[in-house]
Every structure is written in structure tokens, then in C-alpha cells.
Amino acid sequence: MTPAVELRGLGKRFADQVAVDEVSLAIAPGEFFSLLGASGCGKTTTLRMIAGFESPSAGQVLLAGDDITARPAHLRPVGMVFQHYALFPHLSVFENIGFALRLRRTPNAEVARRVGQALDMVRLPGLEHRRPGQLSGGQQQRVALARALVSRPAVVLLDEPLGALDLKLRKAMQIELKTLQREVGITFVYVTHDQEEALTMSDRIAVMDHGKVVQMADPRTIYERPASRFVADFIGVSNFLPGRLRTAGGDVQIELSGGQLVRGGAVQDLPDGREVTVAVRPERMRLIATGSAGSAGPGWNEVAGVVRNVVYTGSDTQYFVELGTGGTVMVRVPNDAAAEQRIGAAAADRVRVVWEPSASAVLKD
């Protein structure tokens, strides 16, 4: 299958600064693909090169197998949704959505038909005569999306379009935008610095750092099997336990400070004795009060520690435990009666922190 979007060794330099460093990736037709990273990582510059707003210093941009690297932005079959929507305040919703069609001298009847279809698509029928200032933030976001879709592009590019919305509306729009993308079947390339947003909406994610793609995979793999400490630290919250790799008979073990061994997931091409980091998500760890009848599952890792702080956050409680092997980990426990009865731990209590070996991501850095 020919990719909807393909980047081959794409690079961009600004004077002596490398903004994008030889990025190569392929995005399938109909895929919701996100470029995720911190400010300055190169994700927006990459998107702008796909759109034609920036000229690459190296590499190629292909749409459906067609090399469009040298093609100007207005001749590329892409729609663009900007972070602040860029709606014309003096034009109506109808005029904003149909603006590009007017520039192409599309007949009036066709403009009316396609704008009406776009409004139905984004669930805004009946608002075509309003001005942007008369709309809510969520409605403005949908008008910007309708404007991007009305020209029937092969690809829609979205540059942090939910960033200006409040938290509750942003979460609602994440689901709505993903649902809409599935309904229309158009390839979306989405730029965001919000990890939760990328995990919620994407079919695949490319995590970027210093102009490079450091990991590209589906959301579950990115979260549960990060390729590096940077990815594990950037995506969500992780506990990091430094140690030294000890492999014996195919069993992966990591020697922590003080000589205690814990088991980990699969590792590739790492020699015995190599310094590594074990990354474990807080929700994958469990607490057992010392002296209680509770026990870990068979083969689970177990490290003794002391609770130093307990933080109630509403949906869960976070226990910060100082381990006997050194360092402090956070254990996230959902707030239900069974968990409270099972744990019953308070600050200064001695506990055992346990987790399955499969929850351990062994990182070489």
C-alpha cells in the first residue's frame, strides 16, 4: 500500500541550528498519526514542511507516492488547522469555510453544497451566519476543521488545535476529533506536546527529540515499552531503578543497589554486567504492608521500603516509598474500598513494593 505521507531523510537547518534531522517515516492512508515532543523538538517544523510553508534543507516529502517537495503550499492537496484557528473575524462561518473554494472560483451552488456538507460533518448546522466571535472555543475549532475538510484534501495537518481550549473541553474534543477522523476516513497528521492527548487519539505516535524521531509505535507500545529513558520519562510518569544486568539461562535479572535482584522484561543485544535502568509505571506497582498476610504473585519482584508521603488526588492515592535499595518510587493506587482495606498504609509505615517482571522495561540508558 502506498503511504498517504512519506518523509525520506527530511531535514531543516536554520543557519547553524538543526531543527529537523533526517526524519524518515511513512503514514498509512486513513491513519491518525501524531508527532509528539517538547517545544523545540522539530515537530511543528516537520508539519510545516509537509504543508509547504517551510522548504526542506534535505530530503523529500511524498504524498500518495508523488514527490511534492518543491511544490508550493497552495498546490498541495492538504488541509491545515492551526493552533489559534486563524479564522477571519469579519467573515461569517459560511464565508470562512468556503474561502478557499471562492479563491478557486468554484461555482456558488457548489460552494453552498460543500460548505453545508462540511458543517454537517463537524456537527454545526444552522450556525453558518454567525461570526467567529459569536462561537465558543470548541465551535471555532470545528469551523477551522470544516475549512480544512471542505476542499477534500488527501491529508489534514493539525498544529496543536486544542491547545487554546480549557481542560474539560479539550478532553471532550479529543474524543470528538478522533470519532470524526474515523468517519471521514482522511489521514490526519497531528502535532502536540500533550502526551495524554497523543495516547488518546493516535493510531501511531512518533516521539521527537532534538529534531530526531526517537521512537515510533502504537500508543500502548510507546507507553508500556519505551525505547529509552527519555521516552519513558516524557510519556506519563515512570519510576527509575538503576542497576546492572545479570542474565542467566535466558532469565533477565537486574542487580539493584545492595545486591538485590529483580526480574525484568526482554532485552536485546545487551551484555551481562551492563549498567541499565529499570522503568516501572506507578500503576503497575502494588503495596503490601509489612507483617500483613498479603503476598505478591508468583515470581513477582519485591523490594522493602518505608512510606514517606501519601497524596490523595481524588481518583487515586499516590504513595511515595523510599526503597531499601536506594531512591524513592511512587505507587499509584485507585481509590476503592478494597484497595484501602488491602493497603492501609500511612507515612512512616514499612511496606513491600511488588510488581510483575513484565511491568519492568529494561533500558540501556
C-alpha beads as a LAMMPS data file, in Angstrom:
LAMMPS data file: protein, C-alpha beads

365 atoms
364 bonds

1 atom types
1 bond types

-500.0 500.0 xlo xhi
-500.0 500.0 ylo yhi
-500.0 500.0 zlo zhi

Masses

1 110.0

Atoms # bond

1 1 1 0.000 0.000 0.000
2 1 1 1.345 3.414 -0.965
3 1 1 1.730 5.649 2.104
4 1 1 -0.504 8.712 2.307
5 1 1 2.520 10.673 3.557
6 1 1 6.147 9.644 3.340
7 1 1 9.184 11.545 4.561
8 1 1 12.598 10.481 3.296
9 1 1 15.605 11.839 5.147
10 1 1 13.794 15.134 5.750
11 1 1 15.950 17.814 7.299
12 1 1 15.784 21.524 8.073
13 1 1 18.532 23.875 9.191
14 1 1 18.186 27.472 10.344
15 1 1 21.701 28.931 9.989
16 1 1 23.832 26.663 12.213
17 1 1 20.858 25.167 14.083
18 1 1 19.443 21.776 13.065
19 1 1 15.672 21.868 13.589
20 1 1 14.823 18.549 11.887
21 1 1 17.485 15.881 11.475
22 1 1 16.959 13.285 8.710
23 1 1 13.434 12.227 9.637
24 1 1 12.115 9.232 7.685
25 1 1 8.635 7.819 8.244
26 1 1 5.580 6.546 6.372
27 1 1 1.961 7.284 7.317
28 1 1 -0.765 4.942 6.068
29 1 1 -3.954 6.154 4.364
30 1 1 -6.673 6.890 6.925
31 1 1 -4.253 6.836 9.840
32 1 1 -4.354 9.246 12.781
33 1 1 -0.633 9.909 13.198
34 1 1 0.819 12.184 15.872
35 1 1 4.156 13.959 16.128
36 1 1 4.795 14.290 19.865
37 1 1 7.522 16.153 21.674
38 1 1 8.511 19.105 23.805
39 1 1 8.776 22.640 22.469
40 1 1 11.693 22.977 20.060
41 1 1 11.904 19.269 19.193
42 1 1 11.142 19.863 15.484
43 1 1 7.571 18.562 15.275
44 1 1 5.942 21.790 14.038
45 1 1 8.769 22.423 11.568
46 1 1 8.211 18.912 10.203
47 1 1 4.499 19.626 9.815
48 1 1 5.193 22.933 8.072
49 1 1 7.468 21.192 5.574
50 1 1 4.665 18.733 4.766
51 1 1 2.320 21.713 4.288
52 1 1 4.820 23.592 2.121
53 1 1 5.253 26.552 4.479
54 1 1 8.922 25.639 5.007
55 1 1 11.400 24.390 2.396
56 1 1 13.475 21.361 3.447
57 1 1 17.243 21.665 3.609
58 1 1 17.450 17.981 2.712
59 1 1 15.205 15.032 1.905
60 1 1 11.831 14.561 0.280
61 1 1 8.113 14.868 1.050
62 1 1 5.810 12.465 -0.810
63 1 1 2.009 12.402 -0.822
64 1 1 0.475 9.167 -2.164
65 1 1 3.812 8.403 -3.819
66 1 1 4.022 11.809 -5.538
67 1 1 7.127 13.889 -4.720
68 1 1 5.794 17.315 -3.704
69 1 1 8.986 18.639 -2.086
70 1 1 9.269 21.569 -4.495
71 1 1 5.524 22.178 -4.907
72 1 1 4.192 25.433 -3.376
73 1 1 1.801 25.220 -0.440
74 1 1 -1.324 26.314 -2.336
75 1 1 -0.891 23.480 -4.846
76 1 1 -0.592 20.710 -2.266
77 1 1 -3.694 18.536 -1.565
78 1 1 -3.558 19.148 2.198
79 1 1 -5.773 20.959 4.690
80 1 1 -4.332 22.816 7.667
81 1 1 -5.775 23.506 11.123
82 1 1 -3.724 25.996 13.110
83 1 1 -3.324 26.267 16.872
84 1 1 -5.273 29.536 17.056
85 1 1 -7.584 28.591 14.152
86 1 1 -6.725 31.712 12.029
87 1 1 -10.402 32.406 11.298
88 1 1 -11.304 35.727 9.666
89 1 1 -13.228 37.633 12.371
90 1 1 -15.118 39.833 9.865
91 1 1 -16.407 36.868 7.840
92 1 1 -19.291 34.555 8.709
93 1 1 -18.839 30.871 9.425
94 1 1 -20.068 30.133 5.889
95 1 1 -17.584 32.586 4.356
96 1 1 -14.691 31.277 6.460
97 1 1 -15.313 27.673 5.455
98 1 1 -15.863 28.490 1.780
99 1 1 -12.938 30.930 1.483
100 1 1 -10.581 28.542 -0.324
101 1 1 -13.350 27.415 -2.677
102 1 1 -14.036 31.040 -3.605
103 1 1 -10.351 31.570 -4.386
104 1 1 -10.565 28.633 -6.808
105 1 1 -13.621 30.215 -8.474
106 1 1 -15.867 27.317 -7.512
107 1 1 -19.488 27.929 -8.649
108 1 1 -21.761 29.372 -5.956
109 1 1 -24.092 26.369 -5.901
110 1 1 -21.147 24.006 -5.397
111 1 1 -19.725 26.219 -2.627
112 1 1 -23.074 26.189 -0.818
113 1 1 -23.393 22.416 -1.147
114 1 1 -19.889 21.621 0.075
115 1 1 -19.958 24.139 2.933
116 1 1 -23.264 22.625 4.047
117 1 1 -21.727 19.146 3.953
118 1 1 -18.725 20.350 5.959
119 1 1 -20.965 21.953 8.586
120 1 1 -22.946 18.730 8.937
121 1 1 -19.689 16.795 9.187
122 1 1 -18.479 18.844 12.164
123 1 1 -21.979 18.993 13.685
124 1 1 -22.524 22.757 13.298
125 1 1 -25.630 23.021 11.076
126 1 1 -27.517 26.288 11.385
127 1 1 -24.521 28.360 12.501
128 1 1 -23.344 29.412 9.038
129 1 1 -24.348 33.087 9.516
130 1 1 -22.567 33.643 12.814
131 1 1 -19.179 35.346 13.147
132 1 1 -16.261 33.583 14.903
133 1 1 -16.583 35.926 17.892
134 1 1 -20.097 34.597 18.493
135 1 1 -18.871 30.995 18.855
136 1 1 -17.402 29.052 21.743
137 1 1 -13.815 27.805 21.597
138 1 1 -14.950 24.308 20.671
139 1 1 -17.197 25.630 17.904
140 1 1 -14.363 27.744 16.480
141 1 1 -12.136 24.675 16.467
142 1 1 -14.753 22.764 14.457
143 1 1 -15.144 25.647 11.982
144 1 1 -11.378 25.562 11.401
145 1 1 -11.600 21.804 10.848
146 1 1 -14.523 22.215 8.436
147 1 1 -12.483 24.772 6.478
148 1 1 -9.651 22.251 6.219
149 1 1 -12.009 19.465 5.084
150 1 1 -14.150 21.398 2.592
151 1 1 -11.534 21.171 -0.185
152 1 1 -11.471 17.377 0.192
153 1 1 -7.746 17.129 0.900
154 1 1 -5.816 13.874 0.883
155 1 1 -4.274 14.779 4.253
156 1 1 -5.265 17.110 7.100
157 1 1 -2.442 18.654 9.130
158 1 1 -3.260 19.840 12.660
159 1 1 -0.875 22.011 14.685
160 1 1 -1.907 21.716 18.360
161 1 1 -5.514 22.712 17.541
162 1 1 -6.832 22.007 21.056
163 1 1 -4.168 23.977 22.911
164 1 1 -6.354 27.075 23.416
165 1 1 -9.264 25.153 24.984
166 1 1 -9.879 24.606 28.695
167 1 1 -9.108 21.155 30.112
168 1 1 -12.648 19.759 30.178
169 1 1 -13.478 20.930 26.649
170 1 1 -10.114 19.744 25.366
171 1 1 -10.766 16.216 26.634
172 1 1 -14.233 16.195 25.051
173 1 1 -12.836 17.460 21.741
174 1 1 -10.147 14.764 21.715
175 1 1 -12.800 12.055 21.511
176 1 1 -14.918 14.060 19.067
177 1 1 -11.995 14.747 16.760
178 1 1 -10.922 11.104 16.718
179 1 1 -14.508 9.991 16.022
180 1 1 -14.795 12.490 13.182
181 1 1 -11.494 11.358 11.676
182 1 1 -12.707 7.754 11.612
183 1 1 -15.987 8.812 9.995
184 1 1 -14.411 10.842 7.169
185 1 1 -11.518 8.402 6.684
186 1 1 -8.959 11.115 5.895
187 1 1 -5.342 10.850 7.039
188 1 1 -4.642 13.160 9.990
189 1 1 -1.132 14.281 10.926
190 1 1 -1.364 15.826 14.376
191 1 1 1.251 17.840 16.270
192 1 1 1.059 18.019 20.068
193 1 1 3.211 18.311 23.168
194 1 1 0.451 16.741 25.300
195 1 1 1.286 13.086 25.978
196 1 1 -2.208 12.138 27.126
197 1 1 -3.699 13.751 24.034
198 1 1 -1.428 11.746 21.755
199 1 1 -2.148 8.486 23.591
200 1 1 -5.914 9.127 23.470
201 1 1 -6.234 9.991 19.803
202 1 1 -3.459 8.362 17.796
203 1 1 -3.152 5.147 15.836
204 1 1 0.614 5.671 15.926
205 1 1 2.933 8.182 17.549
206 1 1 6.376 9.461 16.566
207 1 1 8.166 10.827 19.643
208 1 1 10.660 13.527 18.659
209 1 1 13.660 14.958 20.491
210 1 1 16.245 17.397 19.133
211 1 1 14.942 17.019 15.584
212 1 1 15.013 13.220 15.531
213 1 1 12.344 10.549 15.857
214 1 1 13.444 8.565 18.929
215 1 1 10.558 6.070 18.884
216 1 1 7.626 5.389 16.570
217 1 1 4.918 2.905 17.541
218 1 1 1.300 2.499 18.617
219 1 1 0.281 4.205 21.900
220 1 1 0.335 1.028 24.003
221 1 1 3.870 0.147 22.901
222 1 1 5.091 3.702 23.444
223 1 1 3.679 3.709 26.984
224 1 1 4.437 0.161 28.097
225 1 1 7.652 -0.489 26.154
226 1 1 9.528 2.817 25.839
227 1 1 12.696 2.576 23.786
228 1 1 14.709 4.906 26.011
229 1 1 14.703 6.677 29.343
230 1 1 13.767 9.894 27.542
231 1 1 10.578 8.330 26.156
232 1 1 9.711 6.661 29.476
233 1 1 10.184 9.974 31.292
234 1 1 8.381 12.110 28.703
235 1 1 5.338 9.852 28.302
236 1 1 3.484 9.805 31.604
237 1 1 5.250 9.053 34.901
238 1 1 7.829 6.314 35.467
239 1 1 9.843 5.031 38.380
240 1 1 13.522 4.535 37.502
241 1 1 15.681 1.963 39.275
242 1 1 19.369 1.924 38.256
243 1 1 21.144 -1.412 38.274
244 1 1 23.377 -3.849 36.465
245 1 1 22.213 -6.557 34.062
246 1 1 22.612 -10.155 35.195
247 1 1 21.441 -12.739 32.659
248 1 1 21.436 -16.442 33.390
249 1 1 19.821 -19.159 31.310
250 1 1 17.655 -16.698 29.425
251 1 1 16.284 -15.182 32.639
252 1 1 16.698 -11.393 32.727
253 1 1 17.684 -10.112 36.148
254 1 1 18.881 -6.704 37.285
255 1 1 21.080 -6.271 40.322
256 1 1 19.994 -3.189 42.265
257 1 1 21.999 -1.332 44.894
258 1 1 22.928 -3.631 47.762
259 1 1 22.882 -6.699 45.536
260 1 1 19.124 -7.319 45.449
261 1 1 17.951 -8.913 42.215
262 1 1 14.742 -8.077 40.370
263 1 1 13.443 -9.636 37.167
264 1 1 12.765 -7.672 34.026
265 1 1 11.336 -7.920 30.533
266 1 1 13.212 -8.939 27.411
267 1 1 16.428 -7.154 26.460
268 1 1 18.255 -7.155 23.141
269 1 1 21.982 -7.088 22.466
270 1 1 22.997 -6.051 25.969
271 1 1 25.999 -7.766 27.571
272 1 1 25.939 -9.214 31.055
273 1 1 27.141 -6.645 33.579
274 1 1 25.908 -3.679 31.540
275 1 1 24.551 -0.745 33.541
276 1 1 20.831 -0.379 32.824
277 1 1 17.738 1.347 34.166
278 1 1 14.522 -0.444 35.090
279 1 1 11.432 1.678 34.348
280 1 1 8.151 0.755 36.053
281 1 1 4.884 2.698 35.797
282 1 1 3.395 3.718 39.198
283 1 1 0.074 1.992 38.495
284 1 1 1.859 -1.321 37.827
285 1 1 3.337 -1.400 41.332
286 1 1 1.469 -2.661 44.423
287 1 1 1.937 -2.109 48.149
288 1 1 1.820 -4.756 50.860
289 1 1 2.084 -3.685 54.484
290 1 1 4.965 -5.372 56.277
291 1 1 3.644 -8.059 58.605
292 1 1 0.319 -8.359 56.792
293 1 1 -0.987 -11.616 55.354
294 1 1 -0.839 -10.227 51.812
295 1 1 1.573 -11.760 49.345
296 1 1 2.902 -10.957 45.898
297 1 1 2.079 -13.074 42.880
298 1 1 4.393 -15.966 41.996
299 1 1 7.665 -14.699 40.556
300 1 1 6.848 -11.052 41.278
301 1 1 9.573 -8.585 42.226
302 1 1 9.562 -7.431 45.824
303 1 1 11.553 -4.594 47.443
304 1 1 11.183 -3.393 51.030
305 1 1 10.696 0.277 51.791
306 1 1 9.221 2.967 54.030
307 1 1 6.288 5.224 53.117
308 1 1 7.497 8.829 53.228
309 1 1 4.430 10.628 51.882
310 1 1 0.815 9.922 50.938
311 1 1 -1.006 12.176 48.455
312 1 1 -4.740 11.917 47.788
313 1 1 -5.655 13.059 44.234
314 1 1 -9.324 12.051 44.021
315 1 1 -9.326 9.114 41.639
316 1 1 -6.249 7.565 43.238
317 1 1 -3.787 7.856 46.094
318 1 1 -0.065 8.254 45.481
319 1 1 2.314 6.587 47.936
320 1 1 5.925 7.780 47.854
321 1 1 8.104 4.978 49.160
322 1 1 11.788 5.183 49.987
323 1 1 13.281 1.840 48.980
324 1 1 15.853 -0.063 50.965
325 1 1 17.892 -0.356 47.766
326 1 1 18.012 3.450 47.442
327 1 1 15.825 6.000 45.745
328 1 1 12.116 6.749 46.017
329 1 1 9.282 5.364 43.916
330 1 1 5.688 6.456 43.504
331 1 1 2.973 3.797 43.742
332 1 1 -0.424 4.822 42.387
333 1 1 -3.404 3.035 43.951
334 1 1 -7.012 3.540 42.745
335 1 1 -9.358 4.822 45.418
336 1 1 -11.714 1.946 46.070
337 1 1 -12.676 0.296 49.320
338 1 1 -10.866 -2.924 48.511
339 1 1 -7.565 -1.131 47.886
340 1 1 -7.804 0.927 51.067
341 1 1 -8.574 -2.159 53.149
342 1 1 -5.791 -4.120 51.488
343 1 1 -3.085 -1.474 51.908
344 1 1 -3.912 0.579 54.987
345 1 1 -0.507 2.279 54.830
346 1 1 0.386 5.694 56.248
347 1 1 3.516 7.808 56.356
348 1 1 6.436 6.100 58.160
349 1 1 4.919 2.613 57.703
350 1 1 7.144 -0.162 56.451
351 1 1 5.858 -1.788 53.272
352 1 1 6.838 -4.087 50.445
353 1 1 6.659 -2.739 46.894
354 1 1 5.827 -5.543 44.445
355 1 1 5.357 -5.702 40.682
356 1 1 5.284 -8.234 37.867
357 1 1 8.513 -8.732 35.894
358 1 1 6.586 -7.975 32.683
359 1 1 5.985 -4.439 34.014
360 1 1 9.740 -3.783 34.042
361 1 1 11.074 -2.038 30.941
362 1 1 14.853 -2.561 30.884
363 1 1 16.524 0.462 29.309
364 1 1 20.135 0.651 28.245
365 1 1 20.398 4.363 29.064

Bonds

1 1 1 2
2 1 2 3
3 1 3 4
4 1 4 5
5 1 5 6
6 1 6 7
7 1 7 8
8 1 8 9
9 1 9 10
10 1 10 11
11 1 11 12
12 1 12 13
13 1 13 14
14 1 14 15
15 1 15 16
16 1 16 17
17 1 17 18
18 1 18 19
19 1 19 20
20 1 20 21
21 1 21 22
22 1 22 23
23 1 23 24
24 1 24 25
25 1 25 26
26 1 26 27
27 1 27 28
28 1 28 29
29 1 29 30
30 1 30 31
31 1 31 32
32 1 32 33
33 1 33 34
34 1 34 35
35 1 35 36
36 1 36 37
37 1 37 38
38 1 38 39
39 1 39 40
40 1 40 41
41 1 41 42
42 1 42 43
43 1 43 44
44 1 44 45
45 1 45 46
46 1 46 47
47 1 47 48
48 1 48 49
49 1 49 50
50 1 50 51
51 1 51 52
52 1 52 53
53 1 53 54
54 1 54 55
55 1 55 56
56 1 56 57
57 1 57 58
58 1 58 59
59 1 59 60
60 1 60 61
61 1 61 62
62 1 62 63
63 1 63 64
64 1 64 65
65 1 65 66
66 1 66 67
67 1 67 68
68 1 68 69
69 1 69 70
70 1 70 71
71 1 71 72
72 1 72 73
73 1 73 74
74 1 74 75
75 1 75 76
76 1 76 77
77 1 77 78
78 1 78 79
79 1 79 80
80 1 80 81
81 1 81 82
82 1 82 83
83 1 83 84
84 1 84 85
85 1 85 86
86 1 86 87
87 1 87 88
88 1 88 89
89 1 89 90
90 1 90 91
91 1 91 92
92 1 92 93
93 1 93 94
94 1 94 95
95 1 95 96
96 1 96 97
97 1 97 98
98 1 98 99
99 1 99 100
100 1 100 101
101 1 101 102
102 1 102 103
103 1 103 104
104 1 104 105
105 1 105 106
106 1 106 107
107 1 107 108
108 1 108 109
109 1 109 110
110 1 110 111
111 1 111 112
112 1 112 113
113 1 113 114
114 1 114 115
115 1 115 116
116 1 116 117
117 1 117 118
118 1 118 119
119 1 119 120
120 1 120 121
121 1 121 122
122 1 122 123
123 1 123 124
124 1 124 125
125 1 125 126
126 1 126 127
127 1 127 128
128 1 128 129
129 1 129 130
130 1 130 131
131 1 131 132
132 1 132 133
133 1 133 134
134 1 134 135
135 1 135 136
136 1 136 137
137 1 137 138
138 1 138 139
139 1 139 140
140 1 140 141
141 1 141 142
142 1 142 143
143 1 143 144
144 1 144 145
145 1 145 146
146 1 146 147
147 1 147 148
148 1 148 149
149 1 149 150
150 1 150 151
151 1 151 152
152 1 152 153
153 1 153 154
154 1 154 155
155 1 155 156
156 1 156 157
157 1 157 158
158 1 158 159
159 1 159 160
160 1 160 161
161 1 161 162
162 1 162 163
163 1 163 164
164 1 164 165
165 1 165 166
166 1 166 167
167 1 167 168
168 1 168 169
169 1 169 170
170 1 170 171
171 1 171 172
172 1 172 173
173 1 173 174
174 1 174 175
175 1 175 176
176 1 176 177
177 1 177 178
178 1 178 179
179 1 179 180
180 1 180 181
181 1 181 182
182 1 182 183
183 1 183 184
184 1 184 185
185 1 185 186
186 1 186 187
187 1 187 188
188 1 188 189
189 1 189 190
190 1 190 191
191 1 191 192
192 1 192 193
193 1 193 194
194 1 194 195
195 1 195 196
196 1 196 197
197 1 197 198
198 1 198 199
199 1 199 200
200 1 200 201
201 1 201 202
202 1 202 203
203 1 203 204
204 1 204 205
205 1 205 206
206 1 206 207
207 1 207 208
208 1 208 209
209 1 209 210
210 1 210 211
211 1 211 212
212 1 212 213
213 1 213 214
214 1 214 215
215 1 215 216
216 1 216 217
217 1 217 218
218 1 218 219
219 1 219 220
220 1 220 221
221 1 221 222
222 1 222 223
223 1 223 224
224 1 224 225
225 1 225 226
226 1 226 227
227 1 227 228
228 1 228 229
229 1 229 230
230 1 230 231
231 1 231 232
232 1 232 233
233 1 233 234
234 1 234 235
235 1 235 236
236 1 236 237
237 1 237 238
238 1 238 239
239 1 239 240
240 1 240 241
241 1 241 242
242 1 242 243
243 1 243 244
244 1 244 245
245 1 245 246
246 1 246 247
247 1 247 248
248 1 248 249
249 1 249 250
250 1 250 251
251 1 251 252
252 1 252 253
253 1 253 254
254 1 254 255
255 1 255 256
256 1 256 257
257 1 257 258
258 1 258 259
259 1 259 260
260 1 260 261
261 1 261 262
262 1 262 263
263 1 263 264
264 1 264 265
265 1 265 266
266 1 266 267
267 1 267 268
268 1 268 269
269 1 269 270
270 1 270 271
271 1 271 272
272 1 272 273
273 1 273 274
274 1 274 275
275 1 275 276
276 1 276 277
277 1 277 278
278 1 278 279
279 1 279 280
280 1 280 281
281 1 281 282
282 1 282 283
283 1 283 284
284 1 284 285
285 1 285 286
286 1 286 287
287 1 287 288
288 1 288 289
289 1 289 290
290 1 290 291
291 1 291 292
292 1 292 293
293 1 293 294
294 1 294 295
295 1 295 296
296 1 296 297
297 1 297 298
298 1 298 299
299 1 299 300
300 1 300 301
301 1 301 302
302 1 302 303
303 1 303 304
304 1 304 305
305 1 305 306
306 1 306 307
307 1 307 308
308 1 308 309
309 1 309 310
310 1 310 311
311 1 311 312
312 1 312 313
313 1 313 314
314 1 314 315
315 1 315 316
316 1 316 317
317 1 317 318
318 1 318 319
319 1 319 320
320 1 320 321
321 1 321 322
322 1 322 323
323 1 323 324
324 1 324 325
325 1 325 326
326 1 326 327
327 1 327 328
328 1 328 329
329 1 329 330
330 1 330 331
331 1 331 332
332 1 332 333
333 1 333 334
334 1 334 335
335 1 335 336
336 1 336 337
337 1 337 338
338 1 338 339
339 1 339 340
340 1 340 341
341 1 341 342
342 1 342 343
343 1 343 344
344 1 344 345
345 1 345 346
346 1 346 347
347 1 347 348
348 1 348 349
349 1 349 350
350 1 350 351
351 1 351 352
352 1 352 353
353 1 353 354
354 1 354 355
355 1 355 356
356 1 356 357
357 1 357 358
358 1 358 359
359 1 359 360
360 1 360 361
361 1 361 362
362 1 362 363
363 1 363 364
364 1 364 365
